[in-house]
Amino acid sequence: MLAAVLALALFVTPPQQTAAWGDYEWRNGVGMMSEYHFRNGAGFPSGYELVNGTRPGSFYHLIFGTRLGSAYFWNNGTEAGSSYFWRNGVGPGSRYYWRNGQNCLSEYGWREGAICDGGEILTFQTLCIARAIDVPPCRTINARLEDWLEGASSQSTGDPAAAVARMREAVD
């Protein structure tokens, strides 16, 4: 009986999503953290998903969500993916780790390559949008965001550009 429950749990629980990350992967790879996937892919974390999706990792979630990957979480959270953690933390997703770490979400990991999980990818997108870090994917994400904001401000009851501006003010 226990074996049947464990077997069922394996099929119900999605596998942990991981991806190669770094400068080389961005420029030359075809995986989910590559420029190729960003421009041509349809799933997370592609440009298509950013613009057209509603789940975490989309611009819709950035503006209207409350969990990791949203402007609300960036401004009000205390864990990785928040401005508080960026300023005060020491683990992945903090300014300290970006400068001194060895894996995903560090300058060293960006230069030398690393493996990121799904939460780290959302944190990476958030750091890019907040302009806490500036690596080539951030420029691509923010260019797509600026285009999206132009159309979204006329379709929304709030001001999505103001939410992004508040994120960028909270970096210091």
ABEGO torsion letter per residue (X at the ends): XAAAAAAAAAAABBBBBBBBBEAAAAAABABAABAAAAAABABOBBAAAAAABABBGBAAAAAABABBGBAAAAAABABBGBAAAAAABABBGBAAAAAABABBGBAAAAAAEBBBBAAAAAAAAAAAAAGABBBAAAAAAAAAAAAAAAAAAAABABBAAAAAAAAAAAAX
